[in-house]
Each structure stands twice: as C-alpha cells, then as structure tokens.
Amino acid sequence: MEESEAISRLKRGDISGLECLVMLYQAQALRVAYLTTRDYVIAEDVVQASFIRVYERIDQFDSARPFAPWFLRSVINSAISAVRGRPILSLDLEPGGGTELPSPGPGLQEMLEAAETKEEIRAAIEQLPPKERAAIVMRYYLGWDDAEVSHNLSIPPGTARRRLHDARQRLRSLLPAW
C-alpha cells in the first residue's frame, strides 16, 4: 500500500492505514527522535505518541502536501518537549551503546580514526540545547534545507538560520581541532 492510500484509509477510519505509515516511517522517526533526545526509551515513547497523534489528527493533514515533513515535525517537537530541562547523560548515538564503524574497505587505522571522529562529533552534538540539536538533525541528518527546517519547526527562516548558525558555532568551539 502506498502512502496516499494509507492516508486515505486512515481518514476513513481504517486503522490499517496507520499500520502502513508505521512501516514506512517508524525507523526514520525513531532515528530523528533519538538524535534529538539522546535516550532510546524516550525516543520510542515519542515516536509511539506521534503515531497516535497521527491517528487522532489525520483530519488536520492536507493530503495535497507531503506527509513526511508534517509527521517528522511532530516527532521533533515532541522530542524537544520530552528533553526540555532534562540533563543528557548518554554519549552514545546508537541504541545499545555501540559505535558504528565505517565499511571494512579502509584499513584498521582509518576505521579507528573514523570511529573516533564520529564519537567526538556525537559528543559535541549532545551538548547542544535541544532546539539547536533538532535544527542540526533536520539539516544534516535528514538533509533538509534551511526553508524546510524553518517550516518544520514553525519558526521564521531567519530564526532557523540563526539556530543553525549558533549550533555550528557551538560545535566549532566544542571541536576546536576541526
């Protein structure tokens, strides 16, 4: 079943439409929520609540627009709310605490250096405030341009650019060797 058919079914009250949307977007939503909250359990709760909100509010969705940005904005806003004022303790990006290594093509030294670099970046991103972290996730992990970040955070374009600028400045100070 395609996304448009799933949305149509859901708007008619057929829960099978939600099942299709979960299959299509659960992994991406969980990654976005985790990158924002830095806590796998909270990220799972955020994603589950976001899908329930989709079911409850699907009538508010304009079927002429793409679903993913509408849904992922909800996920990110919920993730920001979930971590607001809560200290972030974990330094791992991957659920379960593992470090994702690059493909085995490079030699062992290059692999270790790449894993070290990735970990340094993860640790620096963790130290960003949740709103800046969300903007970075949207821009660099989802590949959204500044206008999409602005639209999906429901903030003016200048504010989105400022958050990204501030986040990059903080990252520069946290990663001086870069």
Buried (B, 14 or more C-beta within 10 A) or exposed (E): BEBEEBBBBBEEEEEEBBBBBBEBBBEBBBBBBBBBBBBBEBBBBBBBBBBEBBEEEBEEBEEEEEBBBBBBBBBBBBBBEBBEEEEBEBEBBEBEEEEEEBEEEEEEEEBEEBBEBBBBBBBBBBBBBBBBBBBBBBBBBBEBEBEBBBBBBEBEEEBBBBBBEBBBEBBEEBBEEE
